[in-house]
Amino acid sequence: MDSNNVDPAADTGPTGASQNLSHDAPKGTLIAIGGAEDKTSNLEVLTRVFAYAPADNKTVAVIATASQIPEEVLPAYEQVFKRLGATHVHSLDVQDRKAAKDPKTCEAVQSAGVIFFTGGDQMRLTHVLGGSPLLQAVRARYQEGAVVAGTSAGAVALSSTMIYNGHAADALRKGAVKMSNGLGFVDDVVIDSHFLERGRFTRLMEVGATNPEYLGFGLGEDAGVIFHNGGFVEAIGPGHVVIVDSHDMGSSNVADLEDGQPVAVENVVMHALIAGHGYDRTTRTYLGTDTLAQRLRERTPV
């Protein structure tokens, strides 16, 4: 769900939350999921998430801050992760900034090998967690080797810059897509969820027109990406991942428009990835199955 305009985590500083991350490459794994991932049958996406848990730490912390129905969401994920082999699941219903400072909640995250952000409202997630001891604990565990994963709003919030509102039907009109600081786990992308199912191509096209430096990652439902060391991603799940690359776009009228006027943009490149395919964020190139397999064999161990 894309949500109301709440003041974001302003205390993260002018460059966004990512300035608090260590300059050293994290030892953990970052995974973004497009929402509506299978939780009842073969669990393809969540199996991949849990597979990256450290060998000596199968504890999971599920953070339901974004959700308006944590009483339903938390038991569902607890059941799934226990089915996958979790030794313990911490169900964390962190609904305000006071709770994000609670030492016991931070200790639960510090003990986890997998930290999972549920879906809901990404602005609520950044508002509650921004600058908090709980977010610092998540970042520390990511640096140390834990998996950090998010689905739907929890995925959208993982980047340093995130979409928090903007209907697809109104996008490609200047100012229709609303942006804010995210949680800062990845800098060079803007993530959108439920991408194909809700027809959100225009949202990432507008993002790219206003700042071509960003790669748009449009995650379909029951699909996601694993961010690997070495600057490339791997698509997972039975759904699609769409890459929107505006780096080499031609002309656009966006800089000359008033808010609400239609945007024209030339030469936006798109790629559709499925499981077993990937994308190099550094060279902005598509990785077919053979190339991705080779990159996975050569990647820096985590």
VEXDREN-2710 file (C-alpha; in Angstrom, 1 decimal):
% VEXDREN-2710
k/r/px/py/pz
1/MET/0.0/0.0/0.0
2/ASP/1.3/3.5/-0.9
3/SER/0.4/5.7/2.0
4/ASN/-0.3/9.0/3.5
5/ASN/2.2/11.8/3.7
6/VAL/3.7/11.5/7.2
7/ASP/6.9/13.4/8.0
8/PRO/9.7/11.0/7.2
9/ALA/12.8/10.2/9.2
10/ALA/14.2/13.7/9.0
11/ASP/17.0/12.9/11.5
12/THR/18.8/10.7/9.0
13/GLY/20.5/13.8/7.5
14/PRO/20.6/15.4/4.1
15/THR/21.9/12.4/2.3
16/GLY/19.4/10.0/3.7
17/ALA/19.7/7.1/6.1
18/SER/22.5/5.4/4.1
19/GLN/25.1/7.8/5.6
20/ASN/24.9/5.7/8.8
21/LEU/26.0/2.5/7.1
22/SER/29.6/1.5/7.3
23/HIS/31.7/2.2/4.3
24/ASP/32.9/-1.4/4.4
25/ALA/30.8/-3.8/2.2
26/PRO/28.2/-5.5/4.4
27/LYS/28.7/-9.2/5.1
28/GLY/24.9/-9.7/5.0
29/THR/22.5/-10.2/2.2
30/LEU/19.8/-7.7/1.1
31/ILE/16.6/-9.1/-0.5
32/ALA/13.6/-7.1/-1.9
33/ILE/10.3/-8.8/-2.6
34/GLY/7.4/-7.4/-4.7
35/GLY/4.6/-8.5/-2.3
36/ALA/2.0/-11.3/-2.2
37/GLU/4.8/-13.9/-1.9
38/ASP/3.6/-17.5/-1.5
39/LYS/3.2/-18.4/2.2
40/THR/1.3/-21.7/1.9
41/SER/2.6/-24.0/-0.8
42/ASN/6.2/-24.3/-2.1
43/LEU/7.4/-20.9/-0.5
44/GLU/9.8/-20.4/-3.4
45/VAL/10.8/-16.8/-2.5
46/LEU/10.8/-17.1/1.3
47/THR/12.9/-20.3/0.9
48/ARG/15.6/-18.3/-0.8
49/VAL/15.4/-15.6/1.9
50/PHE/15.9/-18.2/4.7
51/ALA/18.6/-20.0/2.7
52/TYR/20.9/-17.0/3.2
53/ALA/20.7/-17.1/7.0
54/PRO/24.1/-17.6/8.6
55/ALA/24.8/-21.3/9.2
56/ASP/25.0/-20.7/13.0
57/ASN/22.0/-18.5/13.3
58/LYS/18.5/-19.5/12.2
59/THR/16.7/-17.0/14.4
60/VAL/14.3/-14.7/12.5
61/ALA/13.0/-11.3/13.5
62/VAL/9.8/-10.1/11.7
63/ILE/9.2/-6.4/12.0
64/ALA/5.5/-5.5/11.3
65/THR/5.8/-1.7/11.7
66/ALA/4.4/-1.0/8.3
67/SER/1.4/-3.2/8.7
68/GLN/-2.1/-2.1/9.9
69/ILE/-2.9/-5.7/10.7
70/PRO/0.1/-7.0/12.7
71/GLU/-2.1/-9.4/14.6
72/GLU/-2.7/-11.2/11.3
73/VAL/0.6/-10.7/9.6
74/LEU/3.0/-11.7/12.4
75/PRO/1.5/-15.2/13.1
76/ALA/1.5/-16.0/9.4
77/TYR/5.2/-15.2/9.0
78/GLU/6.0/-17.0/12.2
79/GLN/4.4/-20.1/10.9
80/VAL/6.2/-19.8/7.5
81/PHE/9.7/-19.3/8.9
82/LYS/9.2/-22.1/11.5
83/ARG/8.2/-24.4/8.6
84/LEU/11.4/-23.4/6.8
85/GLY/13.5/-24.3/9.8
86/ALA/13.8/-21.2/12.0
87/THR/14.9/-22.1/15.5
88/HIS/13.0/-19.1/16.9
89/VAL/10.9/-16.3/15.4
90/HIS/10.7/-12.9/17.2
91/SER/7.4/-11.3/16.2
92/LEU/8.0/-7.5/16.6
93/ASP/4.9/-5.3/16.6
94/VAL/6.7/-2.0/16.7
95/GLN/4.1/0.7/16.2
96/ASP/5.6/3.9/17.5
97/ARG/9.0/5.5/18.1
98/LYS/9.0/4.7/21.8
99/ALA/8.7/1.0/20.9
100/ALA/11.6/1.4/18.4
101/LYS/13.8/2.4/21.4
102/ASP/12.9/-0.6/23.6
103/PRO/16.0/-2.5/24.6
104/LYS/14.3/-5.9/24.5
105/THR/13.2/-5.3/20.9
106/CYS/16.7/-4.3/19.9
107/GLU/18.1/-7.3/21.6
108/ALA/15.7/-9.5/19.6
109/VAL/17.0/-8.0/16.3
110/GLN/20.6/-8.3/17.5
111/SER/20.1/-12.0/18.0
112/ALA/18.6/-12.6/14.6
113/GLY/20.2/-14.1/11.4
114/VAL/17.2/-13.0/9.3
115/ILE/15.4/-9.7/9.7
116/PHE/12.2/-9.3/7.7
117/PHE/10.1/-6.2/7.1
118/THR/6.5/-6.9/6.3
119/GLY/4.3/-5.0/3.9
120/GLY/1.9/-2.1/4.7
121/ASP/2.8/1.6/4.6
122/GLN/6.4/2.5/3.8
123/MET/6.1/6.0/5.2
124/ARG/5.0/4.6/8.5
125/LEU/8.1/2.3/8.5
126/THR/10.5/5.2/7.9
127/HIS/8.7/7.5/10.3
128/VAL/8.7/5.0/13.2
129/LEU/12.2/3.5/12.6
130/GLY/14.2/6.5/11.3
131/GLY/17.1/7.4/13.6
132/SER/16.0/4.8/16.1
133/PRO/18.1/2.3/18.1
134/LEU/16.1/-0.5/16.4
135/LEU/17.1/0.6/12.9
136/GLN/20.7/0.9/14.1
137/ALA/20.5/-2.6/15.3
138/VAL/19.2/-3.8/11.9
139/ARG/22.1/-2.0/10.2
140/ALA/24.6/-3.5/12.5
141/ARG/23.3/-7.0/12.0
142/TYR/23.4/-6.5/8.2
143/GLN/27.1/-5.4/8.4
144/GLU/27.8/-8.5/10.5
145/GLY/26.2/-11.0/8.2
146/ALA/22.4/-11.2/8.7
147/VAL/19.8/-11.3/5.9
148/VAL/17.7/-8.1/5.7
149/ALA/14.6/-8.6/3.6
150/GLY/11.4/-6.7/2.9
151/THR/8.2/-7.4/1.1
152/SER/5.9/-4.8/-0.6
153/ALA/6.2/-1.6/1.5
154/GLY/9.1/-3.3/3.3
155/ALA/10.9/-3.7/0.1
156/VAL/10.2/-0.2/-1.2
157/ALA/11.7/1.3/2.0
158/LEU/15.0/-0.5/1.7
159/SER/16.5/2.0/-0.7
160/SER/17.9/5.4/0.2
161/THR/15.2/7.1/-1.9
162/MET/11.8/5.6/-2.0
163/ILE/8.4/6.2/-3.5
164/TYR/5.7/6.8/-0.9
165/ASN/2.7/7.8/-3.1
166/GLY/1.5/8.3/-6.6
167/HIS/-1.2/6.6/-8.5
168/ALA/-0.1/4.9/-11.7
169/ALA/-2.9/6.5/-13.7
170/ASP/-1.6/10.0/-12.7
171/ALA/2.1/9.3/-13.1
172/LEU/4.1/10.7/-16.0
173/ARG/2.7/14.1/-15.0
174/LYS/5.3/16.1/-13.2
175/GLY/5.2/15.8/-9.5
176/ALA/2.7/12.9/-9.4
177/VAL/5.1/10.4/-7.9
178/LYS/6.0/11.4/-4.3
179/MET/9.5/10.6/-3.0
180/SER/11.2/10.6/0.3
181/ASN/14.1/9.2/2.3
182/GLY/14.1/5.4/2.8
183/LEU/16.0/3.2/5.2
184/GLY/19.2/3.5/3.2
185/PHE/20.3/-0.1/2.6
186/VAL/21.0/0.5/-1.1
187/ASP/21.7/3.8/-2.8
188/ASP/21.4/3.6/-6.6
189/VAL/18.0/2.2/-7.1
190/VAL/14.3/3.1/-6.5
191/ILE/12.1/0.1/-5.8
192/ASP/8.5/-0.3/-6.6
193/SER/6.3/-3.2/-5.6
194/HIS/3.2/-5.0/-7.1
195/PHE/4.6/-3.6/-10.3
196/LEU/2.9/-5.5/-13.1
197/GLU/-0.2/-6.3/-11.1
198/ARG/-0.9/-2.6/-10.5
199/GLY/0.4/-1.2/-13.7
200/ARG/3.1/0.9/-12.2
201/PHE/5.5/1.3/-15.2
202/THR/4.7/5.0/-15.4
203/ARG/5.8/5.6/-11.8
204/LEU/9.4/4.4/-12.5
205/MET/9.5/6.2/-15.8
206/GLU/8.7/9.5/-14.0
207/VAL/11.4/8.7/-11.4
208/GLY/13.9/8.1/-14.2
209/ALA/13.0/11.2/-16.0
210/THR/13.5/13.4/-13.0
211/ASN/16.8/11.7/-12.0
212/PRO/18.3/9.3/-14.6
213/GLU/21.0/8.3/-12.1
214/TYR/18.5/6.0/-10.4
215/LEU/17.7/2.5/-11.6
216/GLY/14.1/1.6/-11.3
217/PHE/13.4/-1.9/-9.9
218/GLY/9.8/-2.9/-10.5
219/LEU/9.1/-6.0/-8.5
220/GLY/6.1/-8.1/-9.5
221/GLU/4.2/-10.1/-6.9
222/ASP/5.8/-13.3/-5.7
223/ALA/9.1/-12.1/-7.2
224/GLY/12.2/-10.4/-5.9
225/VAL/15.8/-9.6/-6.2
226/ILE/18.9/-10.6/-4.2
227/PHE/21.5/-7.9/-4.0
228/HIS/24.8/-9.7/-4.4
229/ASN/28.3/-8.4/-3.6
230/GLY/29.9/-7.3/-6.8
231/GLY/27.1/-4.9/-7.8
232/PHE/24.7/-7.3/-9.4
233/VAL/21.2/-8.7/-8.6
234/GLU/19.6/-12.0/-9.1
235/ALA/15.9/-12.4/-9.8
236/ILE/14.0/-14.9/-7.7
237/GLY/10.5/-16.3/-7.6
238/PRO/7.9/-17.2/-10.3
239/GLY/7.0/-13.6/-11.0
240/HIS/8.7/-10.9/-13.0
241/VAL/11.3/-8.2/-12.1
242/VAL/11.3/-5.2/-14.4
243/ILE/14.4/-2.9/-14.7
244/VAL/13.8/0.6/-15.8
245/ASP/17.0/2.3/-16.9
246/SER/16.9/6.0/-17.8
247/HIS/20.6/6.7/-17.7
248/ASP/21.0/7.1/-21.5
249/MET/17.6/8.7/-22.1
250/GLY/17.4/11.3/-24.8
251/SER/15.3/14.4/-24.6
252/SER/12.7/15.1/-22.0
253/ASN/10.6/18.2/-21.2
254/VAL/10.4/17.4/-17.4
255/ALA/12.7/20.3/-16.3
256/ASP/10.5/22.9/-18.1
257/LEU/7.1/21.8/-16.8
258/GLU/4.8/22.9/-14.1
259/ASP/3.5/20.3/-11.7
260/GLY/0.7/18.3/-13.2
261/GLN/1.8/18.7/-16.8
262/PRO/2.5/15.6/-18.9
263/VAL/6.1/14.3/-19.2
264/ALA/7.7/13.3/-22.4
265/VAL/10.8/11.1/-22.3
266/GLU/12.9/9.5/-25.0
267/ASN/14.9/6.2/-25.0
268/VAL/14.1/4.6/-21.6
269/VAL/15.5/1.1/-21.5
270/MET/13.5/-1.7/-19.9
271/HIS/14.4/-5.3/-19.1
272/ALA/12.1/-8.1/-17.8
273/LEU/13.9/-10.6/-15.5
274/ILE/12.7/-14.0/-14.3
275/ALA/14.3/-16.4/-11.9
276/GLY/17.8/-17.4/-12.9
277/HIS/18.4/-14.1/-14.7
278/GLY/20.2/-11.0/-13.3
279/TYR/21.3/-7.5/-13.8
280/ASP/24.6/-5.7/-13.3
281/ARG/23.9/-2.4/-11.6
282/THR/27.4/-1.1/-12.3
283/THR/27.5/-1.7/-16.0
284/ARG/23.7/-1.6/-16.4
285/THR/23.7/-4.8/-18.4
286/TYR/21.3/-7.8/-18.4
287/LEU/22.7/-11.0/-17.2
288/GLY/21.4/-14.2/-18.9
289/THR/21.3/-17.5/-17.1
290/ASP/24.9/-18.6/-18.1
291/THR/26.4/-15.2/-17.3
292/LEU/24.6/-15.0/-14.0
293/ALA/25.7/-18.5/-13.0
294/GLN/29.3/-17.5/-13.7
295/ARG/29.0/-14.3/-11.7
296/LEU/27.5/-16.3/-8.8
297/ARG/30.5/-18.7/-8.8
298/GLU/32.9/-15.8/-8.8
299/ARG/31.2/-13.4/-6.4
300/THR/32.9/-12.3/-3.2
301/PRO/32.0/-14.7/-0.4
302/VAL/29.6/-13.3/2.2
END
